[in-house]
């Protein structure tokens, strides 16, 4: 067998082995969901619940797909040189959905992402991608906020980055902890947004004026 064919064969065997491992994993996790259903007082074998373990595993894989994506790779190739524009760029009201790592219940809301460029700008859709990748992991809102801002600082090297997240947490609302309708706001101010009061103020004004 020629070398190339042998390598291709090896790769396909590897792929089969990997997907078998994933399948085996999935069956084991479905068992866990059945145990969970029993623990909740249900009968996992009843008609309506028969396919539930498979659906739950699929849903959780979707909701945690951010672990299998590298935000730095996602940004790569969308950074452009720009000498003219030197003002704050703000991307407002990016919807996000995440899972709190304490209860595996959703928290969701709006992300506002801003930066002050330093001769480099980034495609606007990539800001949304960045939020999405970090949100599709188990999170606490504070860390999610910081990770978005820090990645921007590292990959784009702007003069500063500012991120504000407003979210409601179902683990608070559904469990009756704290007031219903409570929103949690977190922010991360890096670079000039941290050191320059005026820059931070300008960002806050932009955020307010862009509202509604
Ligand atoms: Zn929680």
Boltz pocket constraint, residues with backbone or C-beta under 6 A from the ligand:
constraints:
  - pocket:
      binder: B
      contacts: [[A, 100], [A, 101], [A, 102], [A, 103], [A, 104], [A, 105], [A, 169], [A, 171], [A, 172]]
      max_distance: 6.0
